[in-house]
Amino acid sequence: MAMTAELLETVADGVATLTFNRPERRNALSPDIINGLLEALPRLSADASVGAIVVTGAGRSFCAGGDVKAMSEADAPQPTDVQDATRRLRGRMETARLLHELPTPTIAMLNGAAAGAGLSLALACDLRIAAESARLVTAFANVAFSGDYGGSYFLSKLVGTAKAREMYYLAEPMDAGEALRLGLVNRVVPDDELAAATMALASRIANGPRGALSLMKRNFNAAETATLHEMLDLEARHHALSATTDDHREAVRAFVEKRAPRFRPG
């Protein structure tokens, strides 16, 4: 189903796909895209038929980030109240938090360039699958911006603070192979295999033990700031909780019977 002309939504085999649909602007973010994400992500995460969420772009780009062309137009509004501009931008940036914190696993399918806030949104996802032609660039320095949508947070966690600062200060494009070497993406596949490879992975996750995977995601998110003592407490709680589920009982039966488990969605 199409939520808006600029953000398309489909659901198949337990996987919801959200597609940025502004190929003529390299899928640069727009109010319709951002508002669509803010509405769709919590709704899809609460939907029992959805076990994974994929975010991608139409055409040959993932997302160019902010719409610099629109910023340059003569009648484009210029911010005069920094406090108000901060408040409005912070509201839009909730999209990155949702991708990172919602219990449903999220996957960025990088079909092309991911730049600026587009890269930040990709980094907010749990996993990233890239086409061989994909290119990643922070881009903020190129337009004299300091960066938004959590990119400095996610990049520091993924590659370390020194490399993250280098990527922000210099804004040098990175190819998919280098991104894989640094751990910025999980897999790189030929362009014509990207959709199939991503959907196979997403379907595998969506049809897995959803409760346990959700608790795993909560563990990893907590591990970003928690102490070892806090993590041991949380892991013990979540592990004990998952032991009470039908999924766990089915997995144990399947192990004993030497067959693949059949998990029930929801």
Phi, psi and omega per residue, in radians:
M1 nan 2.602 3.111
A2 -1.707 2.052 3.101
M3 -1.316 -0.776 3.015
T4 -2.505 2.948 3.108
A5 -1.120 -0.415 -3.038
E6 -1.782 -0.078 3.040
L7 -2.445 1.955 -3.092
L8 -1.711 2.543 -3.115
E9 -2.276 2.292 3.009
T10 -2.373 2.679 3.063
V11 -2.333 2.199 3.111
A12 -2.647 2.354 3.083
D13 0.934 0.681 3.096
G14 1.426 0.030 -3.086
V15 -1.969 2.140 3.012
A16 -1.637 2.322 3.109
T17 -2.056 2.198 3.067
L18 -1.925 2.150 -3.044
T19 -2.057 2.094 3.000
F20 -1.145 2.221 -2.983
N21 -2.180 1.066 3.002
R22 -2.292 1.023 -3.042
P23 -1.024 -0.493 3.135
E24 -1.207 -0.322 3.072
R25 -2.009 0.402 -3.117
R26 0.963 0.593 3.102
N27 1.036 0.565 3.044
A28 -1.013 2.542 -3.067
L29 -1.159 2.460 3.129
S30 -2.325 2.901 3.069
P31 -0.977 -0.687 3.134
D32 -1.112 -0.721 3.126
I33 -1.137 -0.855 -3.099
I34 -1.122 -0.831 3.131
N35 -1.115 -0.617 3.083
G36 -1.106 -0.757 3.099
L37 -1.116 -0.746 -3.128
L38 -1.078 -0.572 3.105
E39 -1.424 -0.751 -2.969
A40 -1.316 -0.716 -2.996
L41 -1.071 -0.865 3.095
P42 -1.136 -0.649 -3.139
R43 -1.120 -0.811 -3.124
L44 -1.176 -0.639 3.139
S45 -1.146 -0.499 3.137
A46 -1.525 -0.095 -3.082
D47 -1.464 2.103 -3.094
A48 -1.131 -0.318 3.137
S49 -1.467 -0.090 -3.070
V50 -1.968 2.146 3.129
G51 -2.017 -0.084 3.081
A52 -2.775 2.609 3.140
I53 -2.145 2.182 3.098
V54 -1.885 2.350 3.068
V55 -2.031 2.311 -3.130
T56 -2.643 -3.093 -3.136
G57 -2.169 2.676 3.067
A58 -1.425 2.616 3.096
G59 1.343 -2.441 -3.004
R60 -1.834 0.147 3.110
S61 -2.219 2.588 2.979
F62 -1.345 -1.137 3.105
C63 -2.915 2.239 -3.124
A64 -1.460 0.021 -3.125
G65 1.487 -2.436 3.130
G66 -1.146 2.643 -3.114
D67 -1.465 1.528 -3.072
V68 -1.127 -0.620 3.117
K69 -1.056 -0.750 3.116
A70 -1.129 -0.644 3.112
M71 -1.085 -0.539 -3.044
S72 -1.489 -0.216 -3.097
E73 -1.163 2.537 -2.985
A74 -1.028 -0.601 -3.085
D75 -1.673 0.174 3.127
A76 -1.152 2.293 -3.127
P77 -1.155 2.398 3.112
Q78 -1.812 2.336 -3.123
P79 -1.163 2.337 3.095
T80 -2.033 -0.428 3.141
D81 -1.940 1.800 -3.070
V82 -1.103 -0.656 -3.134
Q83 -1.103 -0.761 3.136
D84 -1.188 -0.726 3.116
A85 -1.092 -0.668 3.094
T86 -1.087 -0.781 -3.123
R87 -1.092 -0.781 -3.097
R88 -1.195 -0.715 3.117
L89 -1.142 -0.709 3.139
R90 -1.058 -0.649 3.088
G91 -1.107 -0.714 3.122
R92 -1.186 -0.570 -3.109
M93 -1.243 -0.133 3.035
E94 -1.028 -0.397 3.102
T95 -0.990 -0.724 3.135
A96 -1.158 -0.725 3.126
R97 -1.106 -0.731 3.132
L98 -1.070 -0.819 3.124
L99 -1.008 -0.643 -3.080
H100 -1.422 -0.654 -2.942
E101 -1.819 -0.359 3.112
L102 -1.021 2.549 -3.069
P103 -1.154 -0.352 -3.136
T104 -1.371 2.276 3.081
P105 -1.018 2.431 -3.119
T106 -2.107 2.487 -3.074
I107 -2.319 2.266 3.019
A108 -1.661 2.151 3.068
M109 -1.740 1.785 -3.010
L110 -1.544 1.645 -3.094
N111 -1.520 -0.041 -3.128
G112 -3.086 -2.604 -3.060
A113 -1.128 2.358 2.990
A114 -2.122 1.973 -3.005
A115 -2.273 2.603 3.041
G116 0.944 -2.249 3.137
A117 -1.100 -0.444 3.052
G118 -1.114 -0.725 3.056
L119 -1.137 -0.727 3.123
S120 -1.012 -0.752 3.126
L121 -1.136 -0.670 3.083
A122 -1.110 -0.721 -3.137
L123 -1.186 -0.437 3.121
A124 -1.236 -0.374 -3.130
C125 -1.280 2.820 3.138
D126 -1.206 -0.714 -3.082
L127 -2.348 2.710 3.092
R128 -2.345 2.185 3.066
I129 -1.986 2.203 -3.022
A130 -2.048 2.475 2.941
A131 -1.279 2.699 3.139
E132 -1.017 -0.504 -3.113
S133 -1.498 -0.067 -3.097
A134 -1.119 2.559 3.076
R135 -2.303 2.425 -3.140
L136 -2.052 2.356 3.097
V137 -2.675 2.385 3.123
T138 -1.190 -0.730 2.953
A139 1.223 -0.300 -3.025
F140 -1.034 -0.738 -3.112
A141 -1.079 -0.490 -3.110
N142 -1.157 -0.410 3.117
V143 -2.080 0.364 3.062
A144 1.002 0.722 3.003
F145 -1.917 2.695 3.129
S146 -1.555 -0.309 3.085
G147 1.959 2.539 -3.098
D148 -2.551 -3.029 3.125
Y149 1.024 0.499 2.994
G150 1.378 0.154 -3.074
G151 -1.023 -0.722 -3.123
S152 -1.150 -0.580 3.101
Y153 -1.209 -0.966 -3.066
F154 -1.137 -0.723 -3.107
L155 -1.143 -0.709 3.102
S156 -1.068 -0.682 3.126
K157 -1.177 -0.624 -3.022
L158 -1.460 -0.690 -3.026
V159 -2.125 -0.044 -3.099
G160 1.617 2.721 -2.989
T161 -1.206 -0.610 -3.108
A162 -1.151 -0.823 3.137
K163 -1.184 -0.668 3.123
A164 -1.070 -0.755 3.126
R165 -1.133 -0.718 3.099
E166 -1.033 -0.785 -3.120
M167 -1.122 -0.605 3.111
Y168 -1.325 -0.817 -3.058
Y169 -1.151 -0.696 -3.038
L170 -1.665 -0.447 3.115
A171 0.924 0.769 3.127
E172 -1.539 2.294 3.129
P173 -1.073 2.553 -3.137
M174 -2.162 2.324 3.119
D175 -1.434 2.987 -3.044
A176 -1.116 -0.625 3.138
G177 -1.105 -0.762 3.104
E178 -1.166 -0.674 3.102
A179 -1.073 -0.667 3.088
L180 -1.157 -0.750 -3.139
R181 -1.055 -0.657 -3.117
L182 -1.436 -0.172 -3.105
G183 1.495 0.241 3.108
L184 -1.319 -0.524 3.037
V185 -2.139 2.715 -3.099
N186 -1.547 -0.601 -3.121
R187 -2.576 2.600 3.016
V188 -2.160 2.278 -3.097
V189 -2.321 2.778 3.057
P190 -0.964 2.561 -3.073
D191 -0.897 -0.779 -3.054
D192 -1.335 -0.052 3.087
E193 -1.911 -0.006 -3.012
L194 -1.067 -0.899 -3.076
A195 -1.064 -0.801 -3.116
A196 -1.123 -0.750 -3.120
A197 -1.146 -0.731 -3.130
T198 -1.175 -0.767 -3.120
M199 -1.189 -0.588 3.073
A200 -1.111 -0.749 3.117
L201 -1.159 -0.809 -3.129
A202 -1.086 -0.707 3.130
S203 -1.147 -0.675 3.104
R204 -1.069 -0.734 3.112
I205 -1.193 -0.805 -3.084
A206 -1.063 -0.555 -3.106
N207 -1.729 0.235 3.063
G208 -1.559 -2.922 3.138
P209 -1.335 1.573 -2.946
R210 -1.029 -0.710 3.133
G211 -1.075 -0.783 3.137
A212 -1.154 -0.686 3.135
L213 -1.151 -0.661 3.088
S214 -1.105 -0.727 3.099
L215 -1.174 -0.637 3.041
M216 -1.018 -0.795 -3.134
K217 -1.071 -0.718 3.103
R218 -1.105 -0.679 3.095
N219 -1.058 -0.866 -3.095
F220 -1.144 -0.660 3.090
N221 -1.130 -0.723 3.124
A222 -1.143 -0.610 -3.094
A223 -1.121 -0.269 3.120
E224 -1.170 -0.433 -3.096
T225 -2.311 -0.260 -3.012
A226 -1.362 2.762 2.984
T227 -1.401 2.912 3.090
L228 -1.038 -0.750 3.134
H229 -1.030 -0.793 3.136
E230 -1.117 -0.673 -3.137
M231 -1.208 -0.672 3.092
L232 -1.089 -0.703 3.084
D233 -1.091 -0.804 -3.092
L234 -1.176 -0.768 3.118
E235 -1.069 -0.731 3.129
A236 -1.068 -0.774 3.134
R237 -1.090 -0.859 -3.094
H238 -1.179 -0.669 3.136
H239 -1.126 -0.767 3.120
A240 -1.134 -0.668 3.129
L241 -1.133 -0.744 -3.124
S242 -1.172 -0.437 3.117
A243 -1.183 -0.279 -3.117
T244 -1.589 -0.014 -2.976
T245 -1.579 2.752 3.035
D246 -1.102 -0.616 3.125
D247 -1.039 -0.758 3.133
H248 -1.115 -0.775 -3.139
R249 -1.100 -0.708 3.102
E250 -1.135 -0.711 3.135
A251 -1.116 -0.684 3.108
V252 -1.146 -0.780 3.107
R253 -1.054 -0.761 -3.125
A254 -1.111 -0.672 3.115
F255 -1.088 -0.811 -3.130
V256 -1.144 -0.661 -3.098
E257 -1.506 0.013 3.101
K258 0.982 0.907 3.094
R259 -2.442 2.939 3.087
A260 -1.313 2.411 3.119
P261 -1.205 2.640 3.102
R262 -2.039 1.647 -3.117
F263 -1.452 2.530 3.127
R264 -1.749 2.282 3.138
P265 -1.162 2.765 3.102
G266 1.695 nan nan
